[in-house]
Amino acid sequence: MTSTYAVLSEGLGKRFGGVHALRELDLAVPRGTVCGVLGPNGAGKTTAVRLLTTLLRPDSGSARIAGHDLVREAAVVRRVIGVTGQYASVDGDLTGRQNLRLFARLHRMRDPAERAAELLDRFGLTEAADRPASTWSGGMRRRLDLAASLVRRPEVLFLDEPTTGLDPASRNAVWDAVRDLRQDGTTVLLTTQYLEEADRLADDIALVDRGRVAHTGSPAHLKAVIGTYVEVVVADPGALTRAAGVLDRLTGGEPAFDRSRDAVGALTRDTTLTLPRLVRELDAAGVPLMDASLRPPTLDDVFLRLTSGTEVAA
């Protein structure tokens, strides 16, 4: 029977000498979804991708990719996945068309030229197709790299920080391509250092911390877990300490100062706290206000609240 999950790992572990890069990684990615894998530098994200794409062998645990055992059926797993790493794998001396034809021939496609043309059109690269890839912009090369990973129509696509170093326009183009893949039914596992990227693309997020999945859920669910962000901007910098005291009492959260803006903020899970009540309490404490707000947390807030932020291992 076909598994509900395109990626399913249980207790996956990897050591490098005395360092635990991964400790019992449990991951479940439903078919046809985008899963964003986030975590501090050194949390184990890249190691996880290398294991799940058969580039490394796990020391413990198990995993199935598109229903196939990661270790016992490694050759089959390699046939059903695509991988785009942090650095482009295309040859800059070849044209875009030549690159894709080469990949198609390596995969023993029946008509390499036809498949190359399809992908060039799909990723909006036809106009530049016959120019050397070295003359293309960074964003175009990343789209070509993504196209190359799709030559064989993989069931699962692993994207390891695919937009690192790209300008906003190029990043948006890659995001559009990922959305199209999801609509076509491809499962995407995405590691990224851009929290906005995960927020916009991912159906679910796995927060990896110290080699384990510490929290999972949709972006909206993870934001709801940590509550509401309360921020106060004072008219007198000398009132910041009093404002922080009010926030500490009302929210129970640790106040965080932004002295460049004369602001202090805190997270709260108290759903009864309203803006009028906040303003009344600040006024009673003699805090002169410039602004006060309650807003949903960002994914940045989630990341900082739910991970250690400590570098451990690659």
C-alpha positions in Angstrom: 0.0 0.0 0.0 1.3 3.5 -0.8 2.5 5.4 2.2 0.8 8.6 3.2 4.2 10.0 3.8 6.8 10.8 1.2 9.5 11.2 3.8 9.3 9.3 7.1 12.2 8.9 9.5 12.3 7.4 13.0 15.2 7.8 15.4 17.6 8.8 12.6 21.1 9.4 14.0 24.6 10.3 12.8 27.9 10.8 14.6 31.1 12.3 13.4 33.7 11.1 15.9 32.5 12.2 19.2 30.0 14.8 17.8 26.3 13.9 17.5 25.2 15.7 14.3 21.8 14.1 14.5 20.1 12.5 17.6 17.0 10.5 16.9 15.5 12.7 14.1 11.8 12.0 13.7 10.3 13.5 10.5 7.0 12.8 8.7 6.3 14.7 5.4 3.0 14.0 3.7 3.0 13.5 0.0 2.4 16.5 -2.2 3.4 19.1 0.5 6.3 21.4 1.2 8.1 20.9 4.5 10.4 23.6 5.7 13.3 22.4 7.9 14.6 25.3 10.1 17.1 25.5 12.9 20.1 27.4 14.2 23.5 27.0 12.4 24.9 23.6 13.2 21.5 22.2 14.3 21.9 19.3 11.8 19.8 20.4 8.9 22.4 19.7 6.2 23.4 16.4 7.8 19.7 15.4 7.7 19.5 16.1 4.0 22.7 14.2 3.2 21.3 11.2 5.1 17.9 11.3 3.5 19.4 11.6 0.0 21.7 8.6 0.6 24.9 10.7 0.6 25.6 9.5 4.1 24.7 6.3 5.9 22.8 6.6 9.2 24.4 5.2 12.4 21.0 4.5 13.9 17.3 4.7 13.2 15.5 4.2 9.9 13.8 6.1 7.1 11.6 5.6 4.1 11.6 7.8 1.1 8.5 7.5 -1.2 7.9 4.2 0.5 11.4 2.8 0.0 13.9 1.9 2.8 16.7 4.4 2.9 19.4 1.8 3.5 18.2 -1.4 2.0 16.8 0.3 -1.2 19.3 3.1 -1.5 19.5 2.7 -5.3 15.8 2.9 -5.7 15.6 6.0 -3.4 18.2 7.7 -5.7 15.9 7.1 -8.6 12.8 8.7 -7.1 14.4 11.9 -5.6 15.9 15.1 -6.9 18.4 17.2 -5.1 19.3 20.9 -5.4 22.1 21.9 -3.0 23.4 25.2 -1.8 25.7 25.6 -4.9 24.8 25.2 -8.5 25.6 21.9 -10.1 25.4 23.1 -13.7 28.4 23.5 -16.0 29.0 27.2 -16.7 30.9 26.4 -20.0 27.8 24.7 -21.4 24.6 26.4 -22.5 21.4 26.0 -20.5 20.1 23.6 -23.2 23.3 21.6 -23.3 23.2 21.2 -19.5 19.7 19.9 -19.4 20.3 17.6 -22.3 23.4 16.2 -20.5 21.4 15.5 -17.4 18.6 13.9 -19.5 21.2 11.6 -21.2 22.7 10.7 -17.8 19.2 9.6 -16.7 18.8 7.7 -20.0 15.7 9.7 -21.0 14.2 8.6 -24.3 14.3 12.1 -25.9 16.8 14.4 -24.1 16.2 17.3 -26.4 12.5 17.3 -25.8 12.8 17.1 -22.1 15.3 19.9 -22.1 13.0 22.1 -24.1 10.1 21.3 -21.7 12.1 22.4 -18.7 13.5 25.5 -20.3 10.0 26.6 -21.1 8.6 25.7 -17.7 11.3 27.8 -15.9 11.2 30.7 -18.3 14.7 30.1 -19.6 14.0 29.5 -23.3 15.3 32.9 -24.4 18.7 32.4 -22.8 18.8 28.7 -23.5 21.7 28.8 -26.0 24.0 31.1 -24.1 26.7 29.7 -21.8 25.3 29.3 -18.2 28.3 31.3 -16.9 26.7 34.4 -18.6 23.4 34.0 -16.8 22.4 35.8 -13.6 22.5 34.0 -10.3 18.8 33.7 -10.2 18.7 32.1 -13.7 21.4 29.7 -12.8 19.5 28.6 -9.7 16.4 28.0 -11.8 18.5 26.0 -14.2 19.9 24.0 -11.3 16.3 23.4 -10.1 15.3 22.3 -13.6 18.2 19.9 -13.8 17.0 18.2 -10.6 13.6 17.7 -12.2 14.8 16.1 -15.4 13.6 12.7 -14.1 10.3 13.9 -12.6 11.2 13.0 -9.0 8.6 12.1 -6.4 10.5 13.9 -3.7 12.7 17.0 -4.2 15.2 18.1 -1.6 16.1 21.8 -1.7 19.0 22.7 0.6 19.0 26.5 1.0 18.2 27.0 -2.7 18.0 30.8 -2.6 21.1 31.7 -0.6 22.7 34.8 -2.0 19.9 35.6 -4.5 18.4 39.1 -4.9 14.7 39.4 -4.0 13.5 39.2 -7.6 15.4 36.0 -8.2 14.3 34.5 -4.9 10.6 35.2 -5.9 11.2 33.3 -9.1 12.4 30.3 -7.3 9.5 30.5 -4.9 7.1 30.5 -7.8 8.8 27.4 -9.2 8.4 25.6 -5.8 4.7 26.5 -5.6 4.2 25.1 -9.1 5.9 21.8 -8.1 3.6 21.4 -5.1 0.6 22.0 -7.4 1.9 19.2 -9.6 2.1 16.8 -6.7 5.8 16.9 -6.0 6.8 16.6 -2.3 9.4 19.2 -1.4 11.7 19.2 1.7 13.2 22.6 2.0 16.0 23.7 4.3 16.4 27.5 4.4 18.0 30.3 6.5 15.3 32.7 5.3 12.3 32.5 7.7 10.1 34.4 5.3 10.8 31.8 2.7 9.5 29.0 5.0 6.6 31.1 6.0 5.5 31.6 2.4 6.2 28.2 1.0 5.8 25.6 3.7 2.7 23.7 4.6 4.5 22.4 7.7 7.7 23.3 9.5 10.1 21.1 11.4 12.2 23.1 13.8 15.5 21.2 14.3 17.5 21.9 17.4 20.6 20.1 18.6 20.1 17.2 16.2 16.4 16.6 17.0 13.1 17.8 15.7 12.0 20.0 18.6 8.7 21.3 17.2 6.5 20.7 14.2 3.4 22.3 12.8 2.1 24.7 10.2 3.5 28.3 10.4 0.2 29.4 11.8 0.2 26.7 14.5 3.7 27.5 15.6 2.9 31.2 15.8 -0.1 30.4 17.9 2.0 28.3 20.3 4.0 31.3 21.4 1.1 33.7 21.6 0.9 37.5 20.8 3.7 40.0 20.6 3.1 43.2 22.6 5.3 46.2 21.9 5.4 49.7 23.5 7.3 52.7 22.1 7.8 55.4 24.7 8.0 59.2 24.3 10.7 59.4 27.1 13.6 57.0 27.0 13.7 57.3 30.8 10.3 55.5 31.0 11.5 52.3 29.3 12.2 50.5 32.6 8.7 51.4 33.9 7.2 50.2 30.6 9.1 46.9 30.8 7.7 46.4 34.3 4.2 46.8 33.1 4.8 44.3 30.3 6.4 41.9 32.7 3.3 42.0 34.9 0.7 41.8 32.1 2.4 39.3 29.8 4.5 37.1 32.1 7.1 37.2 29.2 10.7 38.4 29.3 10.7 42.0 28.0 13.1 42.7 25.1 14.5 46.2 24.6 15.1 48.0 21.3 16.7 51.1 22.6 17.4 52.5 19.1 13.6 53.0 18.9 12.9 53.5 22.6 10.8 50.4 22.4 10.2 47.3 24.6 8.3 44.2 23.7 7.2 40.8 25.1 5.3 37.7 24.1 2.1 36.7 25.9 -0.3 33.8 25.7 -2.9 35.7 27.6 -5.8 36.0 25.1 -7.7 38.4 27.3 -5.1 41.2 27.0 -6.4 44.0 24.8 -4.9 47.2 23.5 -7.2 49.5 25.6 -6.2 47.6 28.8 -2.5 47.9 27.9 -2.8 51.6 27.3 -4.7 52.1 30.6 -2.0 50.2 32.6 0.8 52.1 31.0 -0.9 55.4 31.7 -1.5 54.5 35.3 2.2 53.7 35.6 3.1 57.1 34.2 4.6 55.9 30.9 4.3 58.5 28.1 3.5 56.7 24.9 4.4 57.2 21.3 2.8 53.9 20.2 1.5 50.6 21.5 0.6 47.5 19.6 -0.5 43.8 19.8 0.3 41.7 16.8 0.7 38.0 15.8 4.3 36.8 16.2 6.5 36.4 13.1 8.3 33.2 12.3 11.4 35.0 13.5 9.8 35.2 16.9 8.9 31.5 16.7 12.5 30.6 15.7 14.1 32.7 18.5 11.6 31.4 21.2 11.6 27.7 20.3 15.3 27.0 19.4 18.5 27.4 21.4 20.3 29.3 18.7 23.5 27.5 19.7 25.9 26.1 17.1 26.4 22.4 17.5 27.2 20.5 14.4 26.8 20.7 10.6 
